[in-house]
Each structure stands twice: as structure tokens, then as C-alpha cells.
Amino acid sequence: MSSKIRMKKTCQFCNKVFIAKTTVTKYCGDPCAKKAYKKRKREEKISKAKEEEVQRTFDSTLGERLFLSITETTELLGVSRWTIQRMIKRGELKAKKLGRRVIIARKDIDKMFSDEE
């Protein structure tokens, strides 16, 4: 069955008024729909690139810090929080408590990997 609905809508891309045959139509035609799609994909790529840049910046600041928290150590090594806590408990990784925080020296993390033969 075809619908006889006709309504005036405004194109979300070019802002021209057009007659829509369905209630879900957003664009006045195929060219506007394609341009809107390309614009949306371009913006997604830009936002993804910005997120990756933020992540790279965060990772590079972790590499420069002398002391790391457990959370920062998990991000640096790519392991879970419980793995780091087990390593501390077994004595494989040295850690100090400052109040309620547990601090791990970066040199101890580096030493852990340089001692492997």
C-alpha cells in the first residue's frame, strides 16, 4: 500500500523546503543525502583522530613520569589492576604506600623488564 501523505519539510543538509512523501525523510534528494553522509563520515574520522592524539599524549606523559599509581601502571603495561596487586604481593614489583595511594617507581617497572634473560 502506498501512502498519500505529503508534508513540507526542511532539508537537514541544504535547508531548502521540500515535499516529503514519508515521515522519516531528512533530505530533499539523493545528492543532499550523499553529501550529508560524507560529512558525517569525515567528522567521525576527525573525532577518532583527536581521540587517538589524546591517547598518544596521555601515553607519552606516562613514559616521562617517575612515579605511577596502580591505575597508571595498568594502562602502561596493559594488564589488569589485580595482576599489578598480585605482583606487588609476591614481591615482583616494589611499591610504597603514601596515605591511601600506592605508588610504583618507574625505574622498578623498567628494571622488571630489563632483568629478563
N, C-alpha and C positions, 0 to 999 in steps of 0.2 A: 504494500500500500504506500502510496506517496502522500506526502503531507502538502497541504496548501498554505502552510504558514509562510508568511513573508513579513520580515521586520527590518527596520532600519537599524544598522549597527555601524560602529566606527572601527575601522581597521586598526589593529593594535600596532602595526608597523608604520604605516604612512598617514594615519589619522584621517583618512578620507571616509566619507559616509557612503555606505553601500547597502544593497538589499540582500539580506541573508535568507536562505531557504531553510536553515536549521537553527536550533537554539545554541549550538556549540561552536558555530563558525566564528573564528577570531580574525581572519584576514580577508581582504577584499578579493584576492585571487591567488593563483599559484606563484607568481613572481614574488609577492609580498611574503607568502608562507616560506618560500625557499630562502629569501633574504633574512627573514627572522630566524630561521633555523641556523643559517651560517653565523649570524650574530651571536646566537645563544651558544653555539659550539666554540666560537672564538673566545667568548667570555669565560667559558668553562676552562679552556686551556690556560688563559691568563691567570685565573684564580688558582689553578693547580700549580702553575709555575711559581706563583707567590708563596703558596704553602710550602713547596719544596725548598724555596730560598730561605724561608723562616726556619725550616727544619735543619738545613745546612748550617745556618748561622748558629742555631742552638747547639748542634753537634760540635761545631768548631770552638764554641765557648767552653764546652765540657772538656775538650782536649787541652785547653790552656789553664784550667783551674787546678790548684794544688790539692784541694780537699773537696771530696764529694760526699753527698748524702747517699743513703741506700737507694733512693729512687733514681738519682742521677747515675749511680753505678749500674743499676739495672738497664737504664737506657743506653749507657755507653757499651756495656757488654752484650746486651740483647738477651738477658736471662731474666728469670722471674725474681721477685723480691725474696721469696722463700729460699731460692737457691743461694742468694747472697747471704742470707741469715744462717743457712746451714754451713756455708764456707767459713763464716766468722766463728761459729760454734765449734767447728772441727779444728780451727786454728790455721786454716789455709789462707785466710785473709785477715790482716790486722785491722782492728777498728777501735776507736775511742768514743766514749760517751761524753757529750757536752750537754749536761742537763738531760733532757729527754731525747735529744738528737743523737744519732750515731753517725760519726764522721769517719771516712775512709781516706787515707792519704793516696794520692795519685801514684806516687812512687811505689807503693806497695802493690798496686794493680799492675803497674809496668813490670815490677820485679817478678810477679807471679808468672808472667808470660815469658820473661827472659831466662828464667831458670830451667825451662823445659829443655831436655836434651834429645 
